[in-house]
């Protein structure tokens, strides 16, 4: 069993389950007779589930598998066809329309110069 202390110094998340296991053993067993241990099996399973989350992981895996199967069976409703993609004009454009000249769209050093201050532009060699 773990120390019983959580990360923040308080009781761990499974400590209440461990207390239930101990209480069950105290009530159902004694030093002479251990035959009452089988009554504590459900409580012990809850404690192990708190520690390891195996039932939770199995359930999540089954849900994810069912969700993926359902998605695979159902076709996408909003998926565009190839004809719809071509009708947007993205595939059938001429080379002149697609060509972007870099001089008109990209800023240059002189575009960023303050207006009226030609001394810096002369030093750099732009004028």
N, C-alpha and C positions, 0 to 999 in steps of 0.2 A: 504494500500500500504506500501511497505517496505520503509526504509529511503532513498533509492536511492544511498547509498554508498556501494561499494563492500568490499571484505575482505582486499584488499590492500589499501583502502582509496579512490580509484577512483570511477567512476560511476559503478553501478551494471550491471550485464549482461543484465537485462531486462529494464534498464532505457530508452534506445532508443525506445522500444515498448511503454512504458508508455508516452513518449513525443508525439508519434503518436496518442495515444488515446486522450490525452489532446487537441492536435491540432484539431482533428476531432470534439470533443465536442465544441471547441471554434468556429469553422467554421460553424457547422450545428445547433447549438442551441443558444438561447439567453435567457434573464431573463423572457421574456414573453411567449416564445414558446419552448417546449421541444420535439416537434414532429420529429426533425431531428436525434434523438438518434439512431434510427434503422439503419441509414446509417453507424454508427460507429461499428456495430456488428462484421464485419470481423476483424477489427483492434483490437477490444477487445478480440476476440478469439485468435489472435496471441499473445497478451500479456499474456493471461492465459496459453497458451501452453508454452511460455517461462518460466513462473513461475513453472508449475506443470508437464510438459512433458507427459501429459496423451495420446495424440495422438501418440507420439513417442513410448511410452511403449506398446500401443496396437499394433502398427505396428511390433515392435520387437517380441512380443509374438506370433503374427500370423506367422511371418517368421520362428521362432524357431519351432513352431508346424508343419509347412509344411516341414521343414528340417527333423525333427524326423520321420514324416510319410514316407517321401521318403527313409530315411535310413532303416526303418523297412521293407519296401517293397523290397528293394534290398539286396540280400544275399551278404555276404562278399566274395570277389573274391579271396583273398589271404589266406583264413583261412586254416590251415593244417588239414587234416583228422586224425583220430585216428591211422590209419595204418602208416601214415607218421611220426607221433610222435613216434610210436614204432620202426620204422626203424632207428631212431637216436641212438638207443641203450640205452636210458635212463631208460626205464621201464623194460627191459628184462635182466639186468646185474645180474651176480651172486654175492652172498654176499661177496666173497673174493675180487672181483674187486671193490666193493663199499667201503669196510672197509678201512679206512685211519688210519694208526698208528700215534699216536700223537708224538712219539719220533723223527720221521724223518722229520716232517714238521714244528713243533713248535720250535722256538729258545729257548735256555736255557741261564742261567746266564753265564756259561762258554763260550758260543759262542760269547758273547758280551765283553769278557775280552780282553784287549790289549795284543798282543803277547809279550812274554818275561817277563811279569810282573807277577810272580807267588806269590808275597807277599800278594796280596789282595785275591787270590784264597785260600791260606793257612789259612788266617784269617777267611774266610767264612766257611771253612771246605770242600772245594771241592778237595783238594789234600792231 
